[in-house]
Amino acid sequence: MFKKPALLTAFGIGYLLGARAGRERYDAIVAKAQGLWNDPRVQEKAHTARVVAEEKAETAKHAAQDKMPNHNGSSTGSTSSTGSTPSHQTTPSAPSPAASADPVTGTPRGWES
């Protein structure tokens, strides 16, 4: 890890060199970066990375839902298989504050946000 003086020195040198390069060099760097980003190969890799990230997020979502207490494997608001009326779901009652409350705030444990 860098020490603070070394980091500040490196930042200062980078700033001075960048300031001396001027607007023309900045515009050239921006044009090169935009050209690279618009390259079809880069866009293909970005799309692939996005698809993989969405799949991993969905997998993680399902894994988290499976570990939730009182999770029965169905999503909320689903309809029953025998009719079109929404199924009645009960919400679990809150734990008794006296049994497992935070001594300072009185908030039930596990309910912190």
C-alpha positions, -999 to +999 in steps of 0.1 A: +000+000+000+013+035-008+022+059+019+004+092+018+034+114+007+042+090-022+006+090-033+004+128-032+037+131-051+025+107-078-008+126-080+010+159-083+033+147-111+004+132-130-015+165-126+014+186-139+021+163-169-016+163-177-019+200-174+011+205-197-004+181-223-033+205-227-067+203-243-055+188-276-040+158-259-071+154-237-094+154-268-071+128-285-073+105-255-111+109-253-114+101-291-092+071-287-112+058-257-145+063-275-132+045-306-120+016-284-154+015-266-173+015-299-152-014-313-175-043-320-152-068-303-153-047-271-191-043-273-194-081-277-173-087-246-192-061-227-225-078-237-212-112-227-200-098-193-234-082-188-253-115-195-230-135-172-234-109-144-272-110-148-272-148-146-249-147-115-272-121-099-303-143-105-285-173-091-275-153-060-310-140-056-324-175-056-298-188-032-306-159-008-343-166-010-338-202-003-319-193+029-347-169+041-366-182+071-402-193+063-394-195+026-417-221+010-402-219-025-430-199-041-430-162-049-454-139-031-486-129-048-489-162-067-522-177-075-534-211-064-534-239-089-572-245-085-584-210-093-575-174-101-579-161-066-547-151-049-536-175-022-538-162+014-503-158+030-497-149+066-468-128+077-448-142+106-453-123+138-425-102+152-404-117+180-413-106+214-391-075+223-385-087+258-369-120+246-344-107+220-344-069+219-314-047+216-309-033+251-301+002+239-328+008+212-354-018+221-353-030+184-359-067+180-326-085+170-324-093+134-346-064+124-318-038+122-317-019+089 
